[in-house]
Amino acid sequence: MAIIVNLDIMMARRKISLGDLAEKVDITPANLSILKTGKAKAIRFSTLEAICKELDCQPGDILEFKADE
């Protein structure tokens, strides 16, 4: 099973750069990049909430569960 991070898709839809989003949610661009590429092992709810607020989306728009085949 895997959790797929679709943050890059939502950022493209909202036309916001990684640097701009990082600044608005008060996270380092490096940490946001780790999250965006799916390499993060965890995310704080407060960070997820801030990202959703800035991108005007739901957590399910950013995170997706995909079962192993």
Predicted model as a PDB file, atoms N, CA, C, CB and O in Angstrom, pLDDT in the B-factor column:
MODEL        1                                                                  
ATOM      1  N   MET A   1       0.831  -1.178   0.000  1.00 58.00           N  
ATOM      2  CA  MET A   1       0.000   0.000   0.000  1.00 58.00           C  
ATOM      3  C   MET A   1       0.874   1.238   0.000  1.00 58.00           C  
ATOM      4  CB  MET A   1      -0.944   0.000   1.199  1.00 58.00           C  
ATOM      5  O   MET A   1       2.003   1.224   0.489  1.00 58.00           O  
ATOM      6  N   ALA A   2       0.332   2.303  -0.555  1.00 89.00           N  
ATOM      7  CA  ALA A   2       1.130   3.521  -0.672  1.00 89.00           C  
ATOM      8  C   ALA A   2       0.246   4.745  -0.562  1.00 89.00           C  
ATOM      9  CB  ALA A   2       1.899   3.541  -1.994  1.00 89.00           C  
ATOM     10  O   ALA A   2      -0.912   4.742  -0.979  1.00 89.00           O  
ATOM     11  N   ILE A   3       0.810   5.775  -0.001  1.00 91.00           N  
ATOM     12  CA  ILE A   3       0.165   7.077   0.022  1.00 91.00           C  
ATOM     13  C   ILE A   3       0.824   7.913  -1.065  1.00 91.00           C  
ATOM     14  CB  ILE A   3       0.278   7.764   1.437  1.00 91.00           C  
ATOM     15  O   ILE A   3       2.040   8.106  -1.052  1.00 91.00           O  
ATOM     16  N   ILE A   4       0.032   8.404  -1.996  1.00 93.00           N  
ATOM     17  CA  ILE A   4       0.523   9.213  -3.097  1.00 93.00           C  
ATOM     18  C   ILE A   4       0.269  10.678  -2.755  1.00 93.00           C  
ATOM     19  CB  ILE A   4      -0.161   8.815  -4.447  1.00 93.00           C  
ATOM     20  O   ILE A   4      -0.829  11.043  -2.337  1.00 93.00           O  
ATOM     21  N   VAL A   5       1.287  11.510  -2.934  1.00 94.00           N  
ATOM     22  CA  VAL A   5       1.171  12.941  -2.653  1.00 94.00           C  
ATOM     23  C   VAL A   5       0.977  13.671  -3.978  1.00 94.00           C  
ATOM     24  CB  VAL A   5       2.435  13.481  -1.888  1.00 94.00           C  
ATOM     25  O   VAL A   5       1.835  13.622  -4.860  1.00 94.00           O  
ATOM     26  N   ASN A   6      -0.161  14.346  -4.105  1.00 95.00           N  
ATOM     27  CA  ASN A   6      -0.499  15.082  -5.327  1.00 95.00           C  
ATOM     28  C   ASN A   6      -0.346  16.586  -5.137  1.00 95.00           C  
ATOM     29  CB  ASN A   6      -1.926  14.757  -5.763  1.00 95.00           C  
ATOM     30  O   ASN A   6      -1.065  17.370  -5.756  1.00 95.00           O  
ATOM     31  N   LEU A   7       0.578  16.983  -4.290  1.00 95.00           N  
ATOM     32  CA  LEU A   7       0.769  18.403  -4.000  1.00 95.00           C  
ATOM     33  C   LEU A   7       1.188  19.169  -5.249  1.00 95.00           C  
ATOM     34  CB  LEU A   7       1.813  18.586  -2.899  1.00 95.00           C  
ATOM     35  O   LEU A   7       0.736  20.293  -5.466  1.00 95.00           O  
ATOM     36  N   ASP A   8       2.040  18.578  -6.065  1.00 95.00           N  
ATOM     37  CA  ASP A   8       2.485  19.259  -7.283  1.00 95.00           C  
ATOM     38  C   ASP A   8       1.325  19.547  -8.231  1.00 95.00           C  
ATOM     39  CB  ASP A   8       3.536  18.421  -7.997  1.00 95.00           C  
ATOM     40  O   ASP A   8       1.313  20.582  -8.898  1.00 95.00           O  
ATOM     41  N   ILE A   9       0.354  18.643  -8.296  1.00 95.00           N  
ATOM     42  CA  ILE A   9      -0.815  18.836  -9.151  1.00 95.00           C  
ATOM     43  C   ILE A   9      -1.651  20.010  -8.646  1.00 95.00           C  
ATOM     44  CB  ILE A   9      -1.667  17.552  -9.205  1.00 95.00           C  
ATOM     45  O   ILE A   9      -2.081  20.858  -9.428  1.00 95.00           O  
ATOM     46  N   MET A  10      -1.880  20.050  -7.320  1.00 96.00           N  
ATOM     47  CA  MET A  10      -2.670  21.145  -6.748  1.00 96.00           C  
ATOM     48  C   MET A  10      -1.947  22.478  -6.889  1.00 96.00           C  
ATOM     49  CB  MET A  10      -2.976  20.870  -5.270  1.00 96.00           C  
ATOM     50  O   MET A  10      -2.583  23.506  -7.124  1.00 96.00           O  
ATOM     51  N   MET A  11      -0.632  22.471  -6.748  1.00 96.00           N  
ATOM     52  CA  MET A  11       0.131  23.707  -6.912  1.00 96.00           C  
ATOM     53  C   MET A  11       0.034  24.206  -8.354  1.00 96.00           C  
ATOM     54  CB  MET A  11       1.606  23.488  -6.517  1.00 96.00           C  
ATOM     55  O   MET A  11      -0.087  25.410  -8.584  1.00 96.00           O  
ATOM     56  N   ALA A  12       0.086  23.305  -9.311  1.00 97.00           N  
ATOM     57  CA  ALA A  12      -0.026  23.692 -10.718  1.00 97.00           C  
ATOM     58  C   ALA A  12      -1.416  24.244 -11.012  1.00 97.00           C  
ATOM     59  CB  ALA A  12       0.275  22.493 -11.637  1.00 97.00           C  
ATOM     60  O   ALA A  12      -1.552  25.233 -11.732  1.00 97.00           O  
ATOM     61  N   ARG A  13      -2.445  23.614 -10.459  1.00 96.00           N  
ATOM     62  CA  ARG A  13      -3.815  24.094 -10.664  1.00 96.00           C  
ATOM     63  C   ARG A  13      -4.015  25.491 -10.101  1.00 96.00           C  
ATOM     64  CB  ARG A  13      -4.810  23.137 -10.027  1.00 96.00           C  
ATOM     65  O   ARG A  13      -4.754  26.299 -10.663  1.00 96.00           O  
ATOM     66  N   ARG A  14      -3.349  25.769  -8.982  1.00 96.00           N  
ATOM     67  CA  ARG A  14      -3.491  27.084  -8.326  1.00 96.00           C  
ATOM     68  C   ARG A  14      -2.431  28.075  -8.789  1.00 96.00           C  
ATOM     69  CB  ARG A  14      -3.412  26.929  -6.809  1.00 96.00           C  
ATOM     70  O   ARG A  14      -2.408  29.226  -8.353  1.00 96.00           O  
ATOM     71  N   LYS A  15      -1.550  27.613  -9.680  1.00 97.00           N  
ATOM     72  CA  LYS A  15      -0.486  28.449 -10.238  1.00 97.00           C  
ATOM     73  C   LYS A  15       0.342  29.127  -9.148  1.00 97.00           C  
ATOM     74  CB  LYS A  15      -1.081  29.503 -11.160  1.00 97.00           C  
ATOM     75  O   LYS A  15       0.513  30.346  -9.146  1.00 97.00           O  
ATOM     76  N   ILE A  16       0.849  28.316  -8.226  1.00 97.00           N  
ATOM     77  CA  ILE A  16       1.685  28.817  -7.146  1.00 97.00           C  
ATOM     78  C   ILE A  16       2.999  28.046  -7.140  1.00 97.00           C  
ATOM     79  CB  ILE A  16       0.963  28.694  -5.778  1.00 97.00           C  
ATOM     80  O   ILE A  16       3.021  26.827  -7.307  1.00 97.00           O  
ATOM     81  N   SER A  17       4.076  28.769  -6.946  1.00 96.00           N  
ATOM     82  CA  SER A  17       5.395  28.127  -6.935  1.00 96.00           C  
ATOM     83  C   SER A  17       5.684  27.522  -5.567  1.00 96.00           C  
ATOM     84  CB  SER A  17       6.496  29.138  -7.312  1.00 96.00           C  
ATOM     85  O   SER A  17       5.034  27.845  -4.573  1.00 96.00           O  
ATOM     86  N   LEU A  18       6.664  26.646  -5.546  1.00 96.00           N  
ATOM     87  CA  LEU A  18       7.067  26.006  -4.305  1.00 96.00           C  
ATOM     88  C   LEU A  18       7.541  27.052  -3.299  1.00 96.00           C  
ATOM     89  CB  LEU A  18       8.171  24.971  -4.566  1.00 96.00           C  
ATOM     90  O   LEU A  18       7.192  26.984  -2.121  1.00 96.00           O  
ATOM     91  N   GLY A  19       8.323  28.007  -3.754  1.00 96.00           N  
ATOM     92  CA  GLY A  19       8.831  29.052  -2.868  1.00 96.00           C  
ATOM     93  C   GLY A  19       7.728  29.906  -2.278  1.00 96.00           C  
ATOM     94  O   GLY A  19       7.752  30.228  -1.090  1.00 96.00           O  
ATOM     95  N   ASP A  20       6.754  30.274  -3.110  1.00 97.00           N  
ATOM     96  CA  ASP A  20       5.631  31.091  -2.628  1.00 97.00           C  
ATOM     97  C   ASP A  20       4.785  30.332  -1.617  1.00 97.00           C  
ATOM     98  CB  ASP A  20       4.756  31.541  -3.801  1.00 97.00           C  
ATOM     99  O   ASP A  20       4.405  30.882  -0.583  1.00 97.00           O  
ATOM    100  N   LEU A  21       4.490  29.066  -1.914  1.00 97.00           N  
ATOM    101  CA  LEU A  21       3.682  28.272  -0.988  1.00 97.00           C  
ATOM    102  C   LEU A  21       4.433  28.046   0.317  1.00 97.00           C  
ATOM    103  CB  LEU A  21       3.297  26.925  -1.621  1.00 97.00           C  
ATOM    104  O   LEU A  21       3.843  28.129   1.394  1.00 97.00           O  
ATOM    105  N   ALA A  22       5.712  27.764   0.231  1.00 97.00           N  
ATOM    106  CA  ALA A  22       6.522  27.548   1.430  1.00 97.00           C  
ATOM    107  C   ALA A  22       6.489  28.779   2.327  1.00 97.00           C  
ATOM    108  CB  ALA A  22       7.974  27.207   1.049  1.00 97.00           C  
ATOM    109  O   ALA A  22       6.353  28.662   3.545  1.00 97.00           O  
ATOM    110  N   GLU A  23       6.611  29.945   1.730  1.00 96.00           N  
ATOM    111  CA  GLU A  23       6.584  31.194   2.501  1.00 96.00           C  
ATOM    112  C   GLU A  23       5.223  31.405   3.160  1.00 96.00           C  
ATOM    113  CB  GLU A  23       6.920  32.391   1.596  1.00 96.00           C  
ATOM    114  O   GLU A  23       5.149  31.807   4.321  1.00 96.00           O  
ATOM    115  N   LYS A  24       4.160  31.138   2.429  1.00 96.00           N  
ATOM    116  CA  LYS A  24       2.805  31.377   2.947  1.00 96.00           C  
ATOM    117  C   LYS A  24       2.424  30.410   4.065  1.00 96.00           C  
ATOM    118  CB  LYS A  24       1.795  31.267   1.821  1.00 96.00           C  
ATOM    119  O   LYS A  24       1.661  30.777   4.958  1.00 96.00           O  
ATOM    120  N   VAL A  25       2.941  29.185   4.030  1.00 96.00           N  
ATOM    121  CA  VAL A  25       2.585  28.213   5.078  1.00 96.00           C  
ATOM    122  C   VAL A  25       3.683  28.097   6.136  1.00 96.00           C  
ATOM    123  CB  VAL A  25       2.318  26.835   4.456  1.00 96.00           C  
ATOM    124  O   VAL A  25       3.597  27.266   7.040  1.00 96.00           O  
ATOM    125  N   ASP A  26       4.711  28.934   6.019  1.00 95.00           N  
ATOM    126  CA  ASP A  26       5.790  29.000   7.005  1.00 95.00           C  
ATOM    127  C   ASP A  26       6.505  27.657   7.180  1.00 95.00           C  
ATOM    128  CB  ASP A  26       5.238  29.462   8.342  1.00 95.00           C  
ATOM    129  O   ASP A  26       6.624  27.126   8.284  1.00 95.00           O  
ATOM    130  N   ILE A  27       6.974  27.134   6.049  1.00 95.00           N  
ATOM    131  CA  ILE A  27       7.759  25.899   6.032  1.00 95.00           C  
ATOM    132  C   ILE A  27       8.936  26.151   5.092  1.00 95.00           C  
ATOM    133  CB  ILE A  27       6.890  24.643   5.568  1.00 95.00           C  
ATOM    134  O   ILE A  27       8.823  26.950   4.163  1.00 95.00           O  
ATOM    135  N   THR A  28      10.047  25.488   5.320  1.00 96.00           N  
ATOM    136  CA  THR A  28      11.190  25.716   4.438  1.00 96.00           C  
ATOM    137  C   THR A  28      10.905  25.120   3.058  1.00 96.00           C  
ATOM    138  CB  THR A  28      12.484  25.102   5.042  1.00 96.00           C  
ATOM    139  O   THR A  28      10.226  24.098   2.950  1.00 96.00           O  
ATOM    140  N   PRO A  29      11.420  25.756   2.008  1.00 96.00           N  
ATOM    141  CA  PRO A  29      11.248  25.187   0.665  1.00 96.00           C  
ATOM    142  C   PRO A  29      11.791  23.759   0.571  1.00 96.00           C  
ATOM    143  CB  PRO A  29      11.943  26.070  -0.369  1.00 96.00           C  
ATOM    144  O   PRO A  29      11.235  22.934  -0.154  1.00 96.00           O  
ATOM    145  N   ALA A  30      12.867  23.464   1.294  1.00 96.00           N  
ATOM    146  CA  ALA A  30      13.440  22.107   1.268  1.00 96.00           C  
ATOM    147  C   ALA A  30      12.460  21.090   1.843  1.00 96.00           C  
ATOM    148  CB  ALA A  30      14.765  22.065   2.057  1.00 96.00           C  
ATOM    149  O   ALA A  30      12.279  20.013   1.275  1.00 96.00           O  
ATOM    150  N   ASN A  31      11.829  21.424   2.966  1.00 96.00           N  
ATOM    151  CA  ASN A  31      10.865  20.503   3.573  1.00 96.00           C  
ATOM    152  C   ASN A  31       9.616  20.363   2.712  1.00 96.00           C  
ATOM    153  CB  ASN A  31      10.481  20.979   4.974  1.00 96.00           C  
ATOM    154  O   ASN A  31       9.056  19.271   2.613  1.00 96.00           O  
ATOM    155  N   LEU A  32       9.175  21.448   2.091  1.00 96.00           N  
ATOM    156  CA  LEU A  32       8.017  21.365   1.204  1.00 96.00           C  
ATOM    157  C   LEU A  32       8.352  20.521  -0.017  1.00 96.00           C  
ATOM    158  CB  LEU A  32       7.558  22.771   0.774  1.00 96.00           C  
ATOM    159  O   LEU A  32       7.499  19.783  -0.510  1.00 96.00           O  
ATOM    160  N   SER A  33       9.566  20.620  -0.505  1.00 96.00           N  
ATOM    161  CA  SER A  33      10.000  19.810  -1.639  1.00 96.00           C  
ATOM    162  C   SER A  33       9.995  18.326  -1.288  1.00 96.00           C  
ATOM    163  CB  SER A  33      11.396  20.238  -2.095  1.00 96.00           C  
ATOM    164  O   SER A  33       9.582  17.495  -2.096  1.00 96.00           O  
ATOM    165  N   ILE A  34      10.454  17.995  -0.079  1.00 96.00           N  
ATOM    166  CA  ILE A  34      10.437  16.599   0.380  1.00 96.00           C  
ATOM    167  C   ILE A  34       9.009  16.075   0.416  1.00 96.00           C  
ATOM    168  CB  ILE A  34      11.088  16.471   1.777  1.00 96.00           C  
ATOM    169  O   ILE A  34       8.748  14.937   0.026  1.00 96.00           O  
ATOM    170  N   LEU A  35       8.095  16.902   0.880  1.00 94.00           N  
ATOM    171  CA  LEU A  35       6.683  16.511   0.905  1.00 94.00           C  
ATOM    172  C   LEU A  35       6.142  16.360  -0.516  1.00 94.00           C  
ATOM    173  CB  LEU A  35       5.847  17.548   1.687  1.00 94.00           C  
ATOM    174  O   LEU A  35       5.458  15.383  -0.821  1.00 94.00           O  
ATOM    175  N   LYS A  36       6.444  17.314  -1.372  1.00 93.00           N  
ATOM    176  CA  LYS A  36       5.942  17.316  -2.746  1.00 93.00           C  
ATOM    177  C   LYS A  36       6.401  16.093  -3.536  1.00 93.00           C  
ATOM    178  CB  LYS A  36       6.389  18.578  -3.458  1.00 93.00           C  
ATOM    179  O   LYS A  36       5.652  15.561  -4.355  1.00 93.00           O  
ATOM    180  N   THR A  37       7.621  15.653  -3.290  1.00 92.00           N  
ATOM    181  CA  THR A  37       8.147  14.509  -4.039  1.00 92.00           C  
ATOM    182  C   THR A  37       7.735  13.171  -3.442  1.00 92.00           C  
ATOM    183  CB  THR A  37       9.652  14.584  -4.103  1.00 92.00           C  
ATOM    184  O   THR A  37       8.074  12.121  -3.986  1.00 92.00           O  
ATOM    185  N   GLY A  38       7.005  13.198  -2.325  1.00 89.00           N  
ATOM    186  CA  GLY A  38       6.522  11.968  -1.723  1.00 89.00           C  
ATOM    187  C   GLY A  38       7.547  11.259  -0.859  1.00 89.00           C  
ATOM    188  O   GLY A  38       7.352  10.098  -0.501  1.00 89.00           O  
ATOM    189  N   LYS A  39       8.639  11.938  -0.517  1.00 92.00           N  
ATOM    190  CA  LYS A  39       9.693  11.322   0.287  1.00 92.00           C  
ATOM    191  C   LYS A  39       9.484  11.522   1.785  1.00 92.00           C  
ATOM    192  CB  LYS A  39      11.036  11.883  -0.114  1.00 92.00           C  
ATOM    193  O   LYS A  39      10.210  10.942   2.593  1.00 92.00           O  
ATOM    194  N   ALA A  40       8.508  12.328   2.159  1.00 92.00           N  
ATOM    195  CA  ALA A  40       8.245  12.586   3.580  1.00 92.00           C  
ATOM    196  C   ALA A  40       7.638  11.346   4.228  1.00 92.00           C  
ATOM    197  CB  ALA A  40       7.301  13.806   3.755  1.00 92.00           C  
ATOM    198  O   ALA A  40       6.860  10.624   3.603  1.00 92.00           O  
ATOM    199  N   LYS A  41       7.999  11.111   5.477  1.00 92.00           N  
ATOM    200  CA  LYS A  41       7.460   9.981   6.234  1.00 92.00           C  
ATOM    201  C   LYS A  41       6.229  10.390   7.037  1.00 92.00           C  
ATOM    202  CB  LYS A  41       8.527   9.410   7.169  1.00 92.00           C  
ATOM    203  O   LYS A  41       5.455   9.534   7.466  1.00 92.00           O  
ATOM    204  N   ALA A  42       6.045  11.695   7.240  1.00 93.00           N  
ATOM    205  CA  ALA A  42       4.928  12.186   8.046  1.00 93.00           C  
ATOM    206  C   ALA A  42       4.662  13.642   7.697  1.00 93.00           C  
ATOM    207  CB  ALA A  42       5.221  12.031   9.564  1.00 93.00           C  
ATOM    208  O   ALA A  42       5.501  14.314   7.099  1.00 93.00           O  
ATOM    209  N   ILE A  43       3.482  14.118   8.080  1.00 94.00           N  
ATOM    210  CA  ILE A  43       3.143  15.525   7.931  1.00 94.00           C  
ATOM    211  C   ILE A  43       2.315  15.933   9.142  1.00 94.00           C  
ATOM    212  CB  ILE A  43       2.370  15.793   6.592  1.00 94.00           C  
ATOM    213  O   ILE A  43       1.414  15.206   9.560  1.00 94.00           O  
ATOM    214  N   ARG A  44       2.616  17.070   9.688  1.00 95.00           N  
ATOM    215  CA  ARG A  44       1.838  17.570  10.820  1.00 95.00           C  
ATOM    216  C   ARG A  44       0.485  18.040  10.318  1.00 95.00           C  
ATOM    217  CB  ARG A  44       2.583  18.721  11.552  1.00 95.00           C  
ATOM    218  O   ARG A  44       0.371  18.596   9.225  1.00 95.00           O  
ATOM    219  N   PHE A  45      -0.534  17.811  11.125  1.00 96.00           N  
ATOM    220  CA  PHE A  45      -1.864  18.277  10.744  1.00 96.00           C  
ATOM    221  C   PHE A  45      -1.882  19.785  10.568  1.00 96.00           C  
ATOM    222  CB  PHE A  45      -2.897  17.859  11.788  1.00 96.00           C  
ATOM    223  O   PHE A  45      -2.590  20.292   9.698  1.00 96.00           O  
ATOM    224  N   SER A  46      -1.123  20.508  11.368  1.00 96.00           N  
ATOM    225  CA  SER A  46      -1.094  21.973  11.249  1.00 96.00           C  
ATOM    226  C   SER A  46      -0.499  22.386   9.901  1.00 96.00           C  
ATOM    227  CB  SER A  46      -0.277  22.600  12.410  1.00 96.00           C  
ATOM    228  O   SER A  46      -0.943  23.368   9.307  1.00 96.00           O  
ATOM    229  N   THR A  47       0.492  21.650   9.417  1.00 96.00           N  
ATOM    230  CA  THR A  47       1.075  21.937   8.107  1.00 96.00           C  
ATOM    231  C   THR A  47       0.091  21.589   7.003  1.00 96.00           C  
ATOM    232  CB  THR A  47       2.389  21.161   7.912  1.00 96.00           C  
ATOM    233  O   THR A  47      -0.078  22.355   6.055  1.00 96.00           O  
ATOM    234  N   LEU A  48      -0.557  20.444   7.119  1.00 96.00           N  
ATOM    235  CA  LEU A  48      -1.557  20.038   6.130  1.00 96.00           C  
ATOM    236  C   LEU A  48      -2.698  21.046   6.088  1.00 96.00           C  
ATOM    237  CB  LEU A  48      -2.099  18.630   6.448  1.00 96.00           C  
ATOM    238  O   LEU A  48      -3.178  21.398   5.010  1.00 96.00           O  
ATOM    239  N   GLU A  49      -3.132  21.509   7.255  1.00 97.00           N  
ATOM    240  CA  GLU A  49      -4.198  22.505   7.331  1.00 97.00           C  
ATOM    241  C   GLU A  49      -3.786  23.806   6.639  1.00 97.00           C  
ATOM    242  CB  GLU A  49      -4.568  22.778   8.795  1.00 97.00           C  
ATOM    243  O   GLU A  49      -4.572  24.387   5.890  1.00 97.00           O  
ATOM    244  N   ALA A  50      -2.561  24.261   6.888  1.00 97.00           N  
ATOM    245  CA  ALA A  50      -2.077  25.500   6.276  1.00 97.00           C  
ATOM    246  C   ALA A  50      -1.988  25.375   4.756  1.00 97.00           C  
ATOM    247  CB  ALA A  50      -0.708  25.874   6.851  1.00 97.00           C  
ATOM    248  O   ALA A  50      -2.340  26.304   4.030  1.00 97.00           O  
ATOM    249  N   ILE A  51      -1.514  24.220   4.277  1.00 97.00           N  
ATOM    250  CA  ILE A  51      -1.420  23.995   2.831  1.00 97.00           C  
ATOM    251  C   ILE A  51      -2.813  23.991   2.210  1.00 97.00           C  
ATOM    252  CB  ILE A  51      -0.691  22.661   2.528  1.00 97.00           C  
ATOM    253  O   ILE A  51      -3.034  24.618   1.173  1.00 97.00           O  
ATOM    254  N   CYS A  52      -3.745  23.291   2.835  1.00 97.00           N  
ATOM    255  CA  CYS A  52      -5.111  23.232   2.310  1.00 97.00           C  
ATOM    256  C   CYS A  52      -5.756  24.615   2.300  1.00 97.00           C  
ATOM    257  CB  CYS A  52      -5.962  22.262   3.140  1.00 97.00           C  
ATOM    258  O   CYS A  52      -6.491  24.959   1.374  1.00 97.00           O  
ATOM    259  N   LYS A  53      -5.479  25.393   3.323  1.00 97.00           N  
ATOM    260  CA  LYS A  53      -6.041  26.748   3.400  1.00 97.00           C  
ATOM    261  C   LYS A  53      -5.502  27.611   2.260  1.00 97.00           C  
ATOM    262  CB  LYS A  53      -5.712  27.400   4.769  1.00 97.00           C  
ATOM    263  O   LYS A  53      -6.265  28.323   1.607  1.00 97.00           O  
ATOM    264  N   GLU A  54      -4.203  27.551   2.021  1.00 97.00           N  
ATOM    265  CA  GLU A  54      -3.591  28.356   0.956  1.00 97.00           C  
ATOM    266  C   GLU A  54      -4.011  27.903  -0.433  1.00 97.00           C  
ATOM    267  CB  GLU A  54      -2.083  28.302   1.066  1.00 97.00           C  
ATOM    268  O   GLU A  54      -4.199  28.729  -1.326  1.00 97.00           O  
ATOM    269  N   LEU A  55      -4.159  26.588  -0.621  1.00 97.00           N  
ATOM    270  CA  LEU A  55      -4.523  26.064  -1.943  1.00 97.00           C  
ATOM    271  C   LEU A  55      -6.032  25.946  -2.131  1.00 97.00           C  
ATOM    272  CB  LEU A  55      -3.879  24.706  -2.157  1.00 97.00           C  
ATOM    273  O   LEU A  55      -6.502  25.566  -3.204  1.00 97.00           O  
ATOM    274  N   ASP A  56      -6.789  26.273  -1.083  1.00 97.00           N  
ATOM    275  CA  ASP A  56      -8.254  26.180  -1.118  1.00 97.00           C  
ATOM    276  C   ASP A  56      -8.684  24.792  -1.597  1.00 97.00           C  
ATOM    277  CB  ASP A  56      -8.852  27.277  -2.041  1.00 97.00           C  
ATOM    278  O   ASP A  56      -9.385  24.646  -2.598  1.00 97.00           O  
ATOM    279  N   CYS A  57      -8.238  23.775  -0.843  1.00 97.00           N  
ATOM    280  CA  CYS A  57      -8.547  22.400  -1.208  1.00 97.00           C  
ATOM    281  C   CYS A  57      -8.758  21.561   0.046  1.00 97.00           C  
ATOM    282  CB  CYS A  57      -7.427  21.803  -2.076  1.00 97.00           C  
ATOM    283  O   CYS A  57      -8.625  22.059   1.164  1.00 97.00           O  
ATOM    284  N   GLN A  58      -9.079  20.309  -0.141  1.00 97.00           N  
ATOM    285  CA  GLN A  58      -9.268  19.350   0.936  1.00 97.00           C  
ATOM    286  C   GLN A  58      -8.032  18.454   1.041  1.00 97.00           C  
ATOM    287  CB  GLN A  58     -10.547  18.502   0.701  1.00 97.00           C  
ATOM    288  O   GLN A  58      -7.307  18.300   0.058  1.00 97.00           O  
ATOM    289  N   PRO A  59      -7.776  17.859   2.212  1.00 97.00           N  
ATOM    290  CA  PRO A  59      -6.634  16.951   2.337  1.00 97.00           C  
ATOM    291  C   PRO A  59      -6.655  15.826   1.296  1.00 97.00           C  
ATOM    292  CB  PRO A  59      -6.606  16.353   3.730  1.00 97.00           C  
ATOM    293  O   PRO A  59      -5.603  15.392   0.827  1.00 97.00           O  
ATOM    294  N   GLY A  60      -7.839  15.362   0.941  1.00 95.00           N  
ATOM    295  CA  GLY A  60      -7.960  14.307  -0.063  1.00 95.00           C  
ATOM    296  C   GLY A  60      -7.552  14.738  -1.456  1.00 95.00           C  
ATOM    297  O   GLY A  60      -7.304  13.896  -2.319  1.00 95.00           O  
ATOM    298  N   ASP A  61      -7.480  16.049  -1.685  1.00 96.00           N  
ATOM    299  CA  ASP A  61      -6.988  16.536  -2.975  1.00 96.00           C  
ATOM    300  C   ASP A  61      -5.471  16.420  -3.056  1.00 96.00           C  
ATOM    301  CB  ASP A  61      -7.418  17.993  -3.199  1.00 96.00           C  
ATOM    302  O   ASP A  61      -4.900  16.383  -4.145  1.00 96.00           O  
ATOM    303  N   ILE A  62      -4.821  16.362  -1.891  1.00 96.00           N  
ATOM    304  CA  ILE A  62      -3.359  16.316  -1.836  1.00 96.00           C  
ATOM    305  C   ILE A  62      -2.853  14.898  -1.588  1.00 96.00           C  
ATOM    306  CB  ILE A  62      -2.841  17.252  -0.745  1.00 96.00           C  
ATOM    307  O   ILE A  62      -1.844  14.487  -2.161  1.00 96.00           O  
ATOM    308  N   LEU A  63      -3.549  14.157  -0.738  1.00 95.00           N  
ATOM    309  CA  LEU A  63      -3.125  12.803  -0.362  1.00 95.00           C  
ATOM    310  C   LEU A  63      -4.080  11.754  -0.935  1.00 95.00           C  
ATOM    311  CB  LEU A  63      -3.051  12.668   1.174  1.00 95.00           C  
ATOM    312  O   LEU A  63      -5.299  11.919  -0.889  1.00 95.00           O  
ATOM    313  N   GLU A  64      -3.517  10.688  -1.468  1.00 94.00           N  
ATOM    314  CA  GLU A  64      -4.311   9.626  -2.089  1.00 94.00           C  
ATOM    315  C   GLU A  64      -3.756   8.273  -1.643  1.00 94.00           C  
ATOM    316  CB  GLU A  64      -4.296   9.748  -3.653  1.00 94.00           C  
ATOM    317  O   GLU A  64      -2.541   8.085  -1.583  1.00 94.00           O  
ATOM    318  N   PHE A  65      -4.640   7.344  -1.334  1.00 94.00           N  
ATOM    319  CA  PHE A  65      -4.232   5.996  -0.975  1.00 94.00           C  
ATOM    320  C   PHE A  65      -4.358   5.094  -2.187  1.00 94.00           C  
ATOM    321  CB  PHE A  65      -5.073   5.455   0.197  1.00 94.00           C  
ATOM    322  O   PHE A  65      -5.387   5.082  -2.862  1.00 94.00           O  
ATOM    323  N   LYS A  66      -3.299   4.335  -2.459  1.00 91.00           N  
ATOM    324  CA  LYS A  66      -3.321   3.385  -3.570  1.00 91.00           C  
ATOM    325  C   LYS A  66      -2.882   2.032  -3.024  1.00 91.00           C  
ATOM    326  CB  LYS A  66      -2.394   3.853  -4.757  1.00 91.00           C  
ATOM    327  O   LYS A  66      -1.758   1.890  -2.543  1.00 91.00           O  
ATOM    328  N   ALA A  67      -3.762   1.043  -3.097  1.00 89.00           N  
ATOM    329  CA  ALA A  67      -3.463  -0.309  -2.601  1.00 89.00           C  
ATOM    330  C   ALA A  67      -2.494  -1.019  -3.535  1.00 89.00           C  
ATOM    331  CB  ALA A  67      -4.759  -1.136  -2.455  1.00 89.00           C  
ATOM    332  O   ALA A  67      -2.478  -0.775  -4.741  1.00 89.00           O  
ATOM    333  N   ASP A  68      -1.688  -1.899  -2.957  1.00 80.00           N  
ATOM    334  CA  ASP A  68      -0.790  -2.718  -3.770  1.00 80.00           C  
ATOM    335  C   ASP A  68      -1.618  -3.690  -4.589  1.00 80.00           C  
ATOM    336  CB  ASP A  68       0.237  -3.478  -2.885  1.00 80.00           C  
ATOM    337  O   ASP A  68      -2.687  -4.134  -4.169  1.00 80.00           O  
ATOM    338  N   GLU A  69      -1.110  -4.005  -5.749  1.00 75.00           N  
ATOM    339  CA  GLU A  69      -1.836  -4.952  -6.613  1.00 75.00           C  
ATOM    340  C   GLU A  69      -1.428  -6.367  -6.323  1.00 75.00           C  
ATOM    341  CB  GLU A  69      -1.597  -4.642  -8.084  1.00 75.00           C  
ATOM    342  O   GLU A  69      -1.934  -7.296  -6.952  1.00 75.00           O  
TER     343      GLU A  69                                                      
ENDMDL                                                                          
END                                                                             
